[in-house]
Amino acid sequence: MLYRYFLAFIVPGVLMVSSVQAEPNLQGRLERGLAEVMANKGLVGAGGTILRDGEVVALAVDGVRRKGKADRIETGDLWHLGSVTKSMTGMLIGRLVDEGVVTYDQTLPEILPALASEMDTGWQDVTLHHLMTHTAGAPANFPVTAQFVWPDTPEETRAARTKSLRAILAKAPKSGAGEAFLYSNVGITIAGHVAEEVTDIPYETLMTQKVFTPLGLETAGFGPPLGDNPWGHATRFFLTFAMDPTDKADNTPIMSPAGRAHMSLQDLGTFGQVVLEGHLGRSEFLSAETWQKLHTPVLDEYAHGLGVMQREWAGGTLIWHNGTNTMWYALLLVFPEKEIVMAFTSNDGKFREAEQAFFNLARDIVTEIADETAIDSSQTDPTD
């Protein structure tokens, strides 16, 4: 797995977009908030978007695509999402469940028969439900040697994923099925592998067919964004480096189901809105039963590829996920009761600082919206 690096670099200035139906207060608030995060945390670049009642009301970016270069980040640029990908894998599994291809209660020997004879007996009761909720006992990460495996095509990646998982499943899990929460890139990768095995379609292709394309996520793909887009950044020996996306600047493609998706802020916001609509019973992308399954937490406030918790400041339910490959950071926040979606991104591996700053900014904005709503309600003439 990639090591965790830390870096510091300050870039002033915020670019807004004029094409969104911006609420002046929220657009300005997001711009100021991003500028403060950049100044206080020293990020190379950052971006954010806010959707309210299904409409993009704020969209802003700040900083440069690459440290030491003048090319500034643009609002349509693509961002690496890290483990936010897990929520998309959860949605993919949900689609296959609704299609009757697989069930959440099927065990690994049943859905991966080709590997069944080689599995340790500790996996015999593990189901898709356990894998997607991090309660399968799967190890947190792949062996370091997996990082040197870089297949060129989806088909080759599927074969490499099979080989890697065969070795892991031959060893006993860390805990019994459903007994404990252990956040696991391996577990979600196994779930993604189940999807490709039961459909005979490589995971990356299947995700595009079943989730990205139907939802209109036209910028979605896997791996670090190429072309005229930001580069991820890492720090080694106290020096900050821009990481060339063509030089394996990511986790191994084996891990795609757990954390290698990329897309624009606009598409990430769209995905978040689908999550919100599903929670409120307004989306037919998945069945009502499957939406409920995806959004029901099991242990440690984690559901199927999503964190789901109750927070007073969020107005009730908060659905979220974040992600980093140690060179990028992404955060998706969904507030169903408030009809608000927020997404934040950075092309900087200083993920702990970014997470704290983005969460604080989101909480401040949600609180300010609630305060403004309360004031507006109190000023309404009850006779109208």
C-alpha positions in Angstrom: 0.0 0.0 0.0 1.1 3.6 -0.5 2.8 5.2 2.5 1.2 8.3 4.0 3.0 11.5 3.3 2.5 15.0 4.5 3.1 18.3 2.7 2.6 22.0 2.9 2.2 24.6 0.1 0.0 27.7 0.1 -1.7 29.0 -3.0 -4.1 32.0 -2.8 -7.1 32.8 -4.9 -10.5 31.2 -5.6 -12.1 30.6 -9.0 -15.9 30.5 -9.1 -18.1 29.3 -11.9 -20.8 31.5 -13.4 -22.8 28.7 -15.0 -24.3 27.3 -11.8 -27.5 28.6 -10.3 -25.6 30.1 -7.4 -27.2 31.3 -4.2 -25.1 34.4 -3.6 -24.6 33.7 0.1 -23.6 30.1 -0.4 -21.3 30.8 -3.3 -19.5 33.5 -1.5 -19.4 31.4 1.7 -17.9 28.5 -0.1 -15.3 30.7 -1.8 -14.3 32.2 1.5 -14.2 28.9 3.2 -11.9 27.3 0.6 -9.6 30.3 0.7 -9.4 29.9 4.5 -8.7 26.2 4.3 -5.9 26.8 1.7 -4.3 29.5 3.9 -4.6 27.7 7.2 -3.8 24.1 6.0 -1.3 24.9 3.2 -3.0 22.7 0.6 -1.8 22.7 -3.0 -5.3 22.9 -4.3 -8.9 22.4 -3.2 -12.4 22.4 -4.5 -16.0 22.2 -3.2 -19.6 22.1 -4.3 -23.0 22.5 -2.6 -26.3 21.2 -3.9 -29.5 22.3 -2.2 -32.9 20.9 -3.2 -31.3 19.1 -6.1 -29.7 22.2 -7.6 -26.0 23.2 -7.6 -25.9 26.4 -5.6 -22.2 26.8 -5.2 -19.1 25.5 -7.0 -15.6 26.8 -6.4 -11.9 25.7 -6.7 -8.7 27.1 -5.4 -5.0 26.6 -6.0 -2.9 25.0 -8.8 -2.9 21.7 -10.6 0.8 21.1 -10.0 3.1 22.6 -7.4 5.6 25.0 -8.9 3.5 25.5 -12.1 1.2 28.4 -12.9 -1.6 26.3 -14.3 -4.6 26.9 -12.0 -7.3 24.4 -11.1 -10.5 24.8 -13.1 -14.0 23.9 -12.0 -14.3 21.1 -14.5 -11.1 19.4 -13.5 -11.1 15.7 -12.3 -10.3 14.6 -8.8 -9.2 11.2 -7.3 -11.8 10.0 -4.8 -10.0 7.3 -2.9 -12.3 5.4 -0.7 -15.4 7.3 -1.7 -15.3 4.7 -4.4 -16.6 2.2 -1.8 -20.0 3.9 -1.8 -20.1 3.4 -5.6 -19.2 -0.3 -5.2 -22.0 -0.6 -2.7 -24.4 0.9 -5.3 -23.1 -1.5 -7.9 -23.7 -4.5 -5.7 -27.2 -3.1 -4.9 -28.0 -3.1 -8.6 -26.9 -6.7 -9.0 -29.0 -7.7 -6.0 -32.0 -6.0 -7.6 -31.4 -7.8 -10.8 -31.4 -11.1 -9.0 -27.8 -11.9 -10.0 -26.7 -12.2 -6.4 -28.0 -11.8 -2.8 -26.5 -10.2 0.2 -26.8 -13.4 2.2 -24.9 -15.6 -0.1 -21.7 -16.9 1.3 -18.3 -16.6 -0.3 -18.0 -20.3 -1.2 -21.4 -20.0 -2.9 -20.6 -16.9 -5.0 -16.9 -17.6 -5.6 -17.0 -21.4 -6.3 -13.7 -21.3 -8.3 -11.9 -20.3 -5.0 -14.1 -22.3 -2.6 -11.8 -25.3 -2.3 -8.8 -23.1 -1.5 -10.5 -20.9 1.1 -9.8 -21.1 4.8 -12.8 -22.5 6.6 -13.1 -19.2 8.5 -14.6 -17.6 5.4 -17.4 -20.1 4.9 -20.0 -18.0 6.7 -18.9 -14.6 5.2 -21.5 -13.0 3.0 -21.7 -9.9 0.7 -23.4 -8.1 3.6 -20.3 -8.7 5.8 -17.9 -7.6 3.1 -19.7 -4.3 2.4 -20.1 -3.5 6.1 -16.5 -4.2 7.1 -17.6 -7.1 9.4 -16.1 -10.0 7.4 -12.9 -10.2 9.2 -10.9 -9.3 6.1 -7.5 -7.8 6.6 -7.3 -4.0 6.3 -4.9 -3.9 3.4 -3.2 -6.0 0.8 0.4 -7.1 1.2 3.0 -4.5 0.1 4.0 -6.7 -2.8 0.5 -6.0 -4.4 1.6 -2.5 -5.1 4.0 -3.8 -7.7 1.2 -5.4 -9.7 0.0 -3.1 -12.5 -2.1 -4.8 -15.2 -2.8 -3.0 -18.4 -6.4 -3.9 -19.2 -9.6 -4.6 -17.2 -9.3 -8.3 -18.2 -5.7 -8.5 -16.9 -6.7 -6.6 -13.8 -9.5 -9.1 -13.1 -7.0 -12.0 -13.4 -4.5 -10.3 -11.1 -7.3 -9.5 -8.6 -8.3 -13.2 -8.6 -4.7 -14.3 -8.0 -4.2 -11.8 -5.1 -7.5 -12.7 -3.4 -6.9 -16.4 -3.7 -3.8 -16.0 -1.5 -5.7 -13.9 1.0 -8.7 -16.2 1.2 -6.4 -19.1 1.8 -5.6 -17.6 5.2 -7.9 -17.3 8.2 -9.9 -14.0 8.6 -9.1 -11.7 11.4 -12.4 -12.3 13.1 -15.6 -14.2 12.7 -18.3 -13.1 10.3 -20.3 -10.3 11.8 -18.3 -10.2 15.1 -16.3 -7.0 14.7 -15.8 -3.9 12.6 -12.5 -3.8 10.7 -12.2 -1.2 8.0 -10.9 -3.2 5.1 -9.8 -2.3 1.5 -9.5 -6.0 1.0 -13.1 -6.8 2.0 -14.6 -4.2 -0.4 -12.2 -5.5 -3.2 -13.5 -9.0 -2.6 -17.1 -7.7 -3.0 -16.1 -6.0 -6.3 -14.5 -9.2 -7.4 -17.7 -11.1 -6.6 -19.5 -8.6 -8.9 -17.2 -9.3 -11.8 -17.3 -13.1 -11.2 -21.1 -13.4 -11.1 -21.4 -11.3 -14.3 -18.3 -12.4 -16.1 -17.5 -8.7 -16.7 -14.4 -6.9 -15.3 -15.2 -4.7 -12.3 -14.2 -1.5 -14.0 -16.3 -2.2 -17.1 -19.2 -3.3 -15.0 -19.1 -0.2 -12.8 -19.2 2.0 -15.9 -22.1 0.0 -17.4 -24.2 -0.3 -14.2 -23.5 3.0 -12.3 -21.4 5.6 -14.0 -23.3 5.7 -17.4 -26.8 5.3 -16.1 -26.3 8.1 -13.6 -24.7 10.4 -16.3 -21.3 10.5 -14.6 -19.5 11.3 -17.8 -16.2 12.2 -16.2 -15.9 9.1 -14.1 -13.0 6.7 -14.5 -10.3 4.9 -12.5 -6.8 5.8 -11.4 -5.3 9.3 -11.2 -6.8 11.7 -13.7 -4.7 12.2 -16.9 -4.4 15.1 -19.3 -5.1 18.7 -18.3 -6.1 17.9 -14.7 -4.5 18.3 -11.2 -1.7 16.0 -10.1 -1.7 14.4 -6.7 1.0 15.6 -4.3 3.0 13.8 -1.6 5.8 14.7 0.7 9.0 12.7 1.2 11.8 13.7 3.5 10.0 17.0 4.2 9.9 17.9 0.5 6.7 18.2 -1.5 6.5 16.4 -4.9 3.9 16.5 -7.6 3.2 12.9 -8.5 3.2 12.1 -12.3 -0.2 10.3 -12.9 1.4 8.3 -15.7 4.0 6.8 -13.3 1.8 4.6 -11.0 0.9 7.4 -8.7 -1.9 5.5 -7.1 -2.7 2.2 -5.3 -2.5 -0.9 -7.5 -5.4 -1.4 -9.9 -6.3 -4.6 -8.0 -7.8 -2.2 -5.4 -10.2 -0.4 -7.8 -13.4 -1.5 -6.0 -12.0 0.0 -2.7 -10.6 3.3 -3.8 -9.5 4.3 -7.3 -12.4 6.2 -8.9 -12.0 9.7 -10.2 -14.5 12.3 -11.5 -15.3 16.0 -11.5 -16.8 17.8 -8.6 -20.0 18.2 -10.5 -20.3 14.5 -11.0 -19.5 13.7 -7.4 -22.2 16.1 -6.4 -24.6 14.3 -8.8 -23.7 11.0 -7.2 -24.3 12.5 -3.8 -27.7 13.7 -4.9 -28.7 10.2 -6.0 -27.7 8.9 -2.5 -29.9 11.6 -1.0 -32.9 10.8 -3.2 -32.5 7.2 -2.5 -32.6 7.8 1.3 -35.7 9.8 1.0 -37.5 7.2 -1.2 -37.4 9.3 -4.3 -35.0 7.3 -6.5 -35.8 4.3 -8.6 -32.2 3.6 -9.4 -32.4 0.9 -6.7 -35.3 -0.7 -5.0 -36.6 0.7 -1.8 -35.5 -2.4 0.1 -32.0 -2.1 -1.3 -31.7 1.6 -0.5 -32.7 0.8 3.0 -30.0 -1.9 3.2 -27.3 0.4 1.9 -28.2 3.1 4.4 -28.7 1.0 7.5 -25.6 1.1 9.8 -24.3 -2.2 11.3 -21.3 -1.5 13.5 -19.3 1.7 14.1 -22.0 3.7 12.2 -21.1 2.1 8.9 -23.6 0.7 6.4 -22.9 -0.7 2.9 -20.0 1.4 1.6 -21.2 4.5 3.5 -21.0 6.0 6.9 -24.5 6.6 8.3 -24.9 8.5 11.6 -27.2 10.7 13.5 -25.9 14.2 14.4 -27.8 17.1 15.8 -25.8 19.7 13.8 -26.7 17.8 10.6 -30.4 18.0 11.3 -30.7 14.3 11.8 -29.0 11.8 9.4 -25.6 12.3 8.0 -24.5 10.0 5.2 -20.8 10.3 4.2 -17.6 8.8 3.1 -14.1 10.2 2.6 -11.0 8.9 0.8 -7.3 9.3 0.2 -4.6 7.5 -1.6 -2.2 9.7 0.4 -1.8 12.1 -2.6 -5.4 13.2 -2.9 -8.3 13.7 -0.6 -12.1 13.6 -1.1 -15.1 14.0 1.1 -18.8 13.5 0.3 -21.5 14.6 2.8 -25.2 14.1 2.4 -27.8 15.7 4.7 -31.2 14.1 3.7 -33.4 16.0 6.1 -31.9 19.3 4.9 -31.9 18.4 1.2 -28.2 19.3 1.1 -25.2 17.6 -0.6 -21.6 18.8 -0.2 -18.4 17.5 -1.7 -14.9 18.7 -1.1 -11.6 17.6 -2.8 -7.9 18.3 -2.7 -4.9 17.3 -4.8 -2.8 17.2 -1.7 -1.9 14.2 0.5 -2.2 16.2 3.7 -5.5 14.3 4.3 -5.8 14.6 8.1 -5.6 18.4 7.9 -7.9 18.5 4.9 -10.5 16.3 6.5 -10.7 18.4 9.7 -10.9 21.6 7.7 -13.5 20.4 5.3 -15.7 18.9 8.0 -15.5 22.1 10.0 -16.4 24.1 6.9 -19.4 21.9 6.1 -20.7 22.0 9.7 -20.4 25.8 9.7 -22.2 26.2 6.4 -25.0 23.8 7.5 -25.4 25.6 10.8 -25.5 29.0 9.0 -28.2 27.7 6.6 -30.2 26.4 9.6 -29.9 29.8 11.4 -30.9 31.7 8.2 -33.9 29.4 7.8 -35.0 29.9 11.4 -34.8 33.7 11.0 -36.8 33.6 7.7 -39.5 31.4 9.4 -39.7 33.7 12.4 -40.2 36.7 10.1 -43.0 35.1 8.1 -46.5 36.6 8.6 -48.6 33.7 10.0 -51.7 35.2 8.4 -50.2 34.8 4.9 
